Amino acid sequence: MSSTLLLVAGALMRVGFLLFGQYQDANMEVKYTDIDYLVFSDAAGYVWNGGSPYVRETYRYTPLLSWLLLPNNIFEDFGKWLFITCDLITGLIILQLLEMAMVKGWKKTVLGSIWILNPMVATISTRGSSESVLTVFVMLFVYNLLKRNVMTCAVFAGIAVHFKIYPVIYIPTAIIFLLPVHSIKQVWRSPGVVFEDSVITFVFCTIVTFVTLGSIMYIINGYEFLEHSYLYHFIRSDHRHNFSIYNVSLYFTSALSQIPSADFTRLAFIPQLLLSAVIVPLALTKKSLCDTFLIQTLTFVTFNKVVTSQYFIWFLIFLPLYLRNSSLLSLNKSKGIMALLLWISSQATWLFFAYKLEFLGESTFFPQLLLSSVGFFFVNIYILGLFIDDTTSKHNSSGI
């Protein structure tokens, strides 16, 4: 199957999902459309009428998203079509990156299908989740980084971080990738290399892009932009639909009239950022850029206070590139299959108890959901270990 046919098949699948979703919304008690899409649409409605998107409760995003969805006020499904388009553009960039990595023919088709024909990916965009807009920015950042288009790469990095905070973990990785050394050990011997022109250009342009966008949003929306788009995410305590190991703690804490000063969940970002933004990039970037992106993103998600199905998209965009030369598809195929089965079964276990809680009204938060979250956490840790061992043993002359 050619890349064009693969993308057409992906587009048709998404149209089918969207049409079924419209039927489900109209005829079934459980709705297909994500509640977040209603939030986006309402926020766009307030902007359309000259107001602030933050008038809509639970709108925790950049105003840029509400601007992109202004046509929703004329055609309510516009946003879903936009997200589907971004979803397919992400798939196209993945195929181009596979070409850059010298992956061709049936192998490129199979690896590209991990994103393009993935029903989970299609479901998330057709339900109205905006993650695919972000994945386009992230993949354009990666594509231009590999092409050494430093200024363009930096602009997309700045946009991605503005759109959602977590891509900031990729900045150290990009800096290390641009350093004119073969090993991070050489930096300790010659620290002056960190002032390489390409590194300075990248850092400067990323900061300028991020600050410029943030300043414009602040001028228009004031402090509520900072509060809802950024600061909220450091203190959020969502305990619904949350796979995180912190889930049960957040649930019990939310019932308190006053948050205790010793609440350890406030410090969750410390090990999360130390691992994903410092240790993983230092250890792996010079081995393989895209493998590093996958591992640090999975690390970030695993240690996050809030983990929903949409977050899996963040690391899934790098999986096709990681698997192109992974021993988990050849010498260690049994380990790869075991990892996949464990990941799916641990999710299914959590979802089973979440269903009993939400739809059957059974109290399953403790111990069922707690143990399910712990199990899912350790499965992710196991998979991270497999990925790290696999990456360090790879022979990767391209650096991609």
C-alpha positions in Angstrom: 0.0 0.0 0.0 1.4 3.4 -1.0 1.5 6.3 1.5 -1.3 8.0 -0.4 -3.6 5.0 -0.1 -2.7 4.6 3.6 -3.7 8.2 4.2 -6.9 7.8 2.2 -7.7 4.7 4.3 -7.0 6.6 7.5 -9.2 9.5 6.3 -12.1 7.1 5.4 -11.8 5.4 8.8 -12.0 8.7 10.6 -15.0 9.8 8.6 -16.7 6.6 9.5 -16.0 7.1 13.2 -17.3 10.7 13.0 -20.5 9.6 11.3 -21.1 6.9 13.9 -20.3 9.4 16.6 -23.1 11.7 15.3 -25.5 8.7 15.4 -24.4 7.8 18.9 -24.8 11.3 20.2 -28.3 11.5 18.7 -29.6 8.0 19.8 -27.7 6.7 22.7 -27.5 7.6 26.4 -23.7 7.5 26.5 -22.4 10.2 24.2 -19.6 9.9 21.7 -18.4 13.5 21.7 -15.8 14.3 24.3 -17.0 16.7 27.0 -13.9 18.8 26.3 -15.2 19.5 22.8 -18.3 21.1 24.3 -15.9 23.2 26.5 -13.9 24.3 23.4 -17.1 25.1 21.5 -18.5 27.2 24.4 -15.3 29.1 24.8 -15.2 29.8 21.0 -18.8 31.1 21.4 -17.7 33.6 24.1 -14.8 34.8 21.9 -17.2 35.0 18.9 -19.3 37.4 21.0 -16.4 39.5 22.0 -15.7 37.9 25.4 -13.0 35.8 27.0 -12.8 32.0 26.5 -12.2 31.7 30.2 -15.7 32.7 31.0 -16.4 29.0 30.2 -15.7 27.0 33.4 -13.0 24.3 32.9 -11.5 26.0 29.8 -7.8 25.4 30.7 -6.1 26.0 27.3 -4.5 28.8 25.3 -6.9 31.3 23.7 -5.4 30.2 20.4 -7.5 27.0 20.5 -10.7 29.0 20.9 -9.7 31.2 18.0 -9.0 28.2 15.8 -12.5 26.9 16.6 -14.4 30.2 15.9 -16.1 28.5 12.9 -17.8 26.2 15.3 -20.3 29.0 15.8 -21.4 28.4 12.2 -20.7 24.7 11.8 -20.6 22.8 15.1 -18.5 19.9 13.8 -15.8 22.2 12.3 -13.4 21.5 15.2 -13.7 17.7 14.7 -12.9 18.1 11.0 -9.9 20.3 12.0 -8.7 17.7 14.5 -9.1 14.9 11.9 -7.0 16.9 9.4 -4.3 17.6 12.0 -4.4 13.9 12.8 -3.7 13.0 9.2 -1.0 15.7 8.8 0.7 14.1 11.8 0.6 10.8 10.0 2.0 12.3 6.9 5.0 13.7 8.8 5.5 10.4 10.5 5.8 8.8 7.0 8.2 11.5 5.9 10.4 10.9 9.0 10.4 7.1 8.3 11.6 8.0 4.8 14.4 10.1 6.3 15.3 7.0 8.4 15.6 4.9 5.2 12.4 2.9 6.0 10.6 2.0 2.8 8.0 -0.3 1.2 5.8 -2.5 3.4 7.8 -1.8 6.5 7.0 2.0 6.2 3.3 1.1 5.6 3.1 -1.1 8.6 4.9 1.4 10.9 2.9 4.3 9.6 -0.3 2.3 10.2 0.5 2.4 14.0 -0.7 6.0 13.9 -2.8 6.3 10.7 -4.9 3.2 11.1 -4.9 3.2 14.9 -8.6 3.2 16.1 -7.6 4.8 19.4 -6.0 7.7 17.6 -9.0 8.0 15.3 -11.4 7.9 18.2 -9.6 10.6 20.1 -9.6 13.1 17.2 -13.2 12.3 16.1 -14.6 12.6 19.6 -13.3 16.2 19.6 -10.0 16.1 21.5 -7.5 18.8 20.4 -4.4 16.7 20.9 -3.8 16.3 17.2 -3.3 20.0 16.8 -0.4 19.8 19.3 1.0 16.6 17.6 1.3 18.6 14.3 3.4 21.3 16.1 5.5 18.6 17.9 6.2 16.6 14.7 7.0 19.8 12.7 9.5 20.6 15.4 11.1 17.1 15.2 11.1 17.2 11.4 12.9 20.5 11.2 15.3 19.6 14.0 16.4 16.5 12.0 16.7 18.7 8.9 18.8 21.2 10.9 16.3 24.0 10.1 17.1 25.5 13.4 15.0 28.7 13.4 11.9 26.9 12.0 12.4 24.1 14.5 12.6 26.6 17.3 9.5 28.4 16.2 7.5 25.2 16.3 9.0 24.3 19.7 7.9 27.7 21.1 4.4 27.2 19.6 4.1 23.7 21.0 5.1 24.8 24.5 2.7 27.7 24.4 -0.1 25.4 23.3 0.5 22.8 26.1 3.3 23.0 28.7 4.7 19.4 28.5 6.8 19.8 25.2 9.2 21.9 27.2 10.9 18.6 28.1 12.0 18.3 24.5 14.1 21.5 24.7 17.1 19.9 26.5 17.0 17.1 24.1 17.1 19.4 21.1 20.0 21.3 22.6 22.0 18.2 23.2 21.2 17.0 19.7 22.5 20.2 18.2 25.8 20.1 20.1 28.8 19.2 17.8 29.9 16.2 19.9 29.4 12.5 19.6 29.0 11.9 23.3 27.7 13.9 26.2 31.0 13.2 28.0 32.7 15.5 25.5 30.7 18.4 26.8 32.2 18.0 30.3 35.7 18.1 28.7 34.9 21.1 26.4 32.0 23.0 27.9 32.4 25.8 25.4 30.5 23.7 22.8 27.2 24.7 24.5 27.7 28.1 22.9 27.6 26.7 19.4 25.7 29.1 17.0 22.9 26.6 16.3 22.3 26.1 20.0 22.2 29.8 20.8 19.9 30.4 17.8 17.5 27.5 18.8 17.3 28.7 22.4 16.8 32.4 21.5 14.1 31.7 18.8 12.2 29.3 21.1 12.1 31.8 23.9 11.1 34.7 21.6 8.3 32.6 20.1 7.0 31.4 23.4 7.2 34.9 25.1 5.7 36.7 22.1 2.7 34.4 21.9 2.3 34.5 25.7 2.6 38.3 25.8 -0.1 38.7 23.1 -2.4 36.3 25.0 -1.7 38.2 28.3 -2.4 41.6 26.7 -5.8 40.3 25.4 -6.9 38.1 28.3 -4.8 39.3 31.3 -3.9 37.2 34.3 -6.6 34.6 33.7 -4.6 33.5 30.7 -1.7 32.6 32.9 -3.9 31.2 35.7 -5.9 28.8 33.5 -3.5 27.9 30.7 -0.4 27.3 32.9 -0.6 27.7 36.6 -3.7 25.6 37.0 -1.8 22.5 35.7 0.7 22.6 38.6 -2.1 22.4 41.2 -4.8 20.4 39.3 -6.3 17.5 41.2 -8.5 15.7 38.7 -9.4 12.2 40.0 -11.9 11.2 37.3 -10.8 9.1 34.3 -7.3 9.3 35.8 -4.9 6.3 35.4 -2.2 8.0 37.5 -0.7 6.3 40.6 -1.7 9.6 42.4 -5.4 9.1 41.5 -6.7 7.8 44.8 -4.7 10.3 46.8 -6.2 13.1 44.7 -9.6 11.7 45.2 -9.4 11.6 49.0 -7.6 15.0 49.1 -10.4 16.6 47.1 -12.9 15.7 49.8 -11.0 17.8 52.4 -12.1 21.4 53.1 -8.4 22.4 53.3 -5.5 20.8 51.5 -2.9 19.7 54.0 0.5 21.4 53.8 2.2 18.0 53.6 0.3 17.0 50.5 3.0 15.0 48.6 1.2 15.2 45.2 2.3 18.9 45.0 5.9 17.6 44.6 5.0 15.1 41.9 6.6 17.2 39.2 10.1 17.0 40.8 10.9 13.3 39.9 8.8 13.7 36.8 10.9 16.5 35.3 14.2 15.3 36.7 13.7 12.0 34.9 12.0 13.2 31.7 13.8 16.5 31.1 17.3 15.9 32.5 18.3 12.3 33.0 16.8 10.7 29.9 18.0 13.4 27.5 21.5 13.3 28.9 21.7 9.5 28.7 20.1 8.8 25.4 20.0 11.8 23.0 23.3 11.1 21.3 22.2 7.5 20.8 18.9 8.2 19.0 16.9 11.4 19.0 13.4 9.9 18.4 13.9 7.1 20.8 14.8 9.7 23.4 11.6 11.6 22.6 9.6 8.4 23.0 11.2 7.4 26.3 11.1 10.8 27.9 7.4 11.4 26.9 6.4 8.0 28.3 8.4 8.8 31.5 6.6 12.2 31.7 3.2 10.6 31.3 3.9 7.7 33.7 4.9 10.0 36.5 2.2 12.7 35.8 -0.4 13.4 38.5 -3.1 13.1 35.8 -3.0 10.5 33.1 -5.9 10.1 30.6 -6.2 8.2 27.4 -5.5 11.4 25.4 -2.0 11.5 26.9 -1.1 8.2 25.3 -1.1 10.1 22.0 1.8 12.2 23.2 4.2 9.3 23.1 2.5 7.2 20.4 3.6 9.7 17.7 7.2 8.5 18.3 6.5 4.8 18.4 6.7 4.1 14.6 10.2 5.7 14.5 11.3 3.8 17.5 10.1 0.4 16.2 11.9 0.8 12.8 15.0 -0.8 14.2 13.9 -2.2 17.5 14.9 -5.7 18.7 11.4 -5.9 20.2 10.2 -6.6 16.6 13.0 -9.1 15.8 15.3 -10.7 18.3 13.2 -10.0 21.4 9.7 -10.3 19.8 8.3 -12.2 22.7 9.3 -9.4 25.1 7.6 -6.9 22.7 4.4 -9.0 22.6 4.4 -9.4 26.4 4.8 -5.6 26.9 1.9 -4.9 24.6 -0.3 -7.4 26.3 0.6 -6.2 29.8 -0.1 -2.5 28.8 -3.5 -3.4 27.3 -4.5 -5.7 30.2 -3.5 -3.2 32.9 -5.5 -0.5 31.2 -8.5 -2.9 30.8 -8.4 -3.8 34.5 -8.4 -0.1 35.5 -11.3 0.7 33.0 -13.3 -2.3 34.4 -13.3 -0.9 37.9 -13.8 2.7 36.7 -16.9 1.5 34.8 -18.2 -0.1 37.9 -17.7 3.1 39.8 -19.1 5.5 37.3 -21.9 3.6 35.7 -22.9 1.0 38.3 -22.3 3.2 41.3 -20.1 0.7 43.1 -17.4 2.0 45.4 -14.2 0.8 43.8 -11.8 3.6 44.5 -10.2 1.6 47.3 -8.6 -0.8 46.9 -9.5 -1.8 43.3 -8.7 1.4 41.5 -5.7 2.0 43.7 -4.2 -1.4 42.9 -5.1 -1.0 39.2 -3.3 2.3 39.1 -0.3 0.8 40.8 -0.3 -2.1 38.4 -0.5 0.2 35.4 2.4 2.3 36.8 4.7 -0.7 37.2 3.8 -2.0 33.7 4.9 1.4 32.3 8.1 1.2 34.3 8.7 -2.3 32.9 8.1 -1.0 29.4 10.4 2.0 29.9 13.1 -0.5 31.0 12.7 -2.5 27.8 12.8 0.7 25.7 15.9 2.0 27.4 17.8 -1.3 27.2 16.8 -1.6 23.5 17.9 1.9 22.7 21.3 1.6 24.3 21.9 -1.6 22.4 20.9 -0.2 19.0 23.4 0.6 16.3 22.0 3.8 14.9 24.3 5.6 12.5 21.6 8.1 11.4 21.0 9.5 14.8 17.3 9.9 14.1 
